[in-house]
């Protein structure tokens, strides 16, 4: 006699575990997507800030080169007051607080270094009266309202 096998019967009540697993996986993928978007947004902000800071620095560097050109052309005749020390940080802060887009300060500091006798009544055209302090302040954009970064450079330039 031949035995007839009955097909497997499904349980009367299915529990739907596949649905729960799929929903959990979907929630995890959504969370990974949200975190990825936040990271991308943060990186975009960081690169924009880096660009703004670099533009401000490059603008200040350009103003510095213009100042050096003015010194070489002999257009600067102001001498540093050696008795009152110059603070470039406070100077730049004053420009920032006054919403100045760009400014350059050029003074001859040769008399402070003892190389130039103009303080004692000598001639300012002496060959040793050639040390200049150039301080520049600039923003990343020409308009103050749109700018987000600023830069200041303080340097000593020796006229050739």
GIRA-V545922 format. One record per pair of residues at least 6 apart in sequence whose ideal C-beta (glycine too) atoms are under 6 Angstrom apart, sorted by the first residue. I is the first residue (numbers start at 0). J is the second residue. D is the distance in whole Angstrom. If there is no record, write none. Layout:
I:J:D
I:J:D
//
This chain:
51:139:4
51:147:5
51:148:4
52:148:5
54:139:4
55:137:6
55:138:6
55:139:4
55:148:4
55:149:5
55:150:4
56:150:4
58:137:4
59:135:5
59:137:4
59:150:4
59:152:5
62:103:5
62:135:4
62:137:6
63:133:6
63:135:5
63:152:5
66:103:5
66:105:5
66:133:4
67:156:5
69:75:6
70:131:5
70:158:5
75:105:5
77:106:5
78:107:5
78:110:6
79:106:5
79:108:4
79:111:5
81:111:4
87:134:5
87:153:4
91:136:5
91:151:4
94:102:5
94:136:4
95:149:6
98:143:5
100:138:5
100:141:6
100:143:5
101:137:5
102:136:5
103:135:5
104:134:4
105:131:6
105:133:5
106:132:5
107:131:6
108:130:5
108:132:5
109:115:3
109:128:4
109:130:4
110:117:6
110:118:4
112:130:6
114:127:4
115:125:6
115:127:5
115:128:4
117:123:5
117:128:6
129:157:6
129:158:4
130:157:6
131:156:5
132:155:6
133:154:6
133:156:5
134:153:5
135:152:5
136:151:5
137:150:6
138:146:4
138:149:5
139:146:5
139:148:4
140:146:4
//
